[in-house]
Amino acid sequence: MTNVQCGFNTTWTASRICPHRNTVERRVSKANELTLVKVADNPAHVAAALLVLYLVPGLRRLS
């Protein structure tokens, strides 16, 4: 979610959440591998999905 808020700038994202920029890039890459919607292609969709997961933490365990 922070990456979306930072305009997909991994340096800004890393500065806000503290891991190294390479860690942020690996996590975004992994997210892109696991989903049909790429993070940069549809940021509103990705942000909405992350918000739902944040608001309903048990949702991940239901699937």
C-alpha positions as CSV (number, residue, x, y, z in Angstrom):
1,M,0.0,0.0,0.0
2,T,2.8,2.4,0.8
3,N,4.3,1.7,-2.6
4,V,1.1,2.8,-4.3
5,Q,1.0,5.9,-2.0
6,C,4.6,6.7,-3.0
7,G,3.8,6.6,-6.7
8,F,5.7,3.3,-7.1
9,N,9.0,5.0,-6.3
10,T,10.9,2.3,-4.4
11,T,13.3,4.7,-2.9
12,W,10.5,6.8,-1.3
13,T,8.7,3.6,-0.3
14,A,11.8,2.2,1.4
15,S,12.4,5.5,3.2
16,R,8.8,5.4,4.6
17,I,8.8,1.7,5.8
18,C,12.6,1.3,6.5
19,P,13.7,-1.7,4.5
20,H,16.3,-1.3,1.8
21,R,15.1,-0.3,-1.7
22,N,16.1,-3.7,-3.1
23,T,13.8,-5.4,-0.6
24,V,10.9,-3.2,-1.7
25,E,11.7,-4.1,-5.4
26,R,11.8,-7.8,-4.6
27,R,8.4,-7.6,-2.8
28,V,6.8,-5.7,-5.6
29,S,8.2,-8.2,-8.1
30,K,6.9,-11.1,-6.1
31,A,3.4,-9.5,-5.9
32,N,3.5,-9.1,-9.6
33,E,4.3,-12.8,-10.1
34,L,1.5,-13.9,-7.8
35,T,-1.3,-11.7,-9.2
36,L,-3.1,-11.2,-12.5
37,V,-3.1,-7.5,-12.0
38,K,0.3,-5.9,-12.1
39,V,0.8,-3.2,-9.5
40,A,1.8,-0.4,-11.8
41,D,-0.9,-1.3,-14.4
42,N,-3.8,-0.7,-12.1
43,P,-2.8,1.1,-8.9
44,A,-6.4,1.8,-7.8
45,H,-7.3,-2.0,-8.1
46,V,-4.2,-3.0,-6.1
47,A,-4.7,-0.3,-3.5
48,A,-8.4,-1.3,-3.0
49,A,-7.4,-5.0,-2.7
50,L,-4.8,-4.1,-0.1
51,L,-7.2,-2.0,1.8
52,V,-9.8,-4.8,2.0
53,L,-7.1,-7.2,3.3
54,Y,-6.1,-4.6,5.9
55,L,-9.7,-4.0,7.0
56,V,-10.6,-7.7,7.0
57,P,-7.4,-9.5,8.2
58,G,-9.0,-12.9,8.4
59,L,-9.9,-12.8,4.7
60,R,-6.6,-14.3,3.6
61,R,-7.2,-17.4,5.7
62,L,-10.6,-18.0,4.2
63,S,-9.4,-18.8,0.7
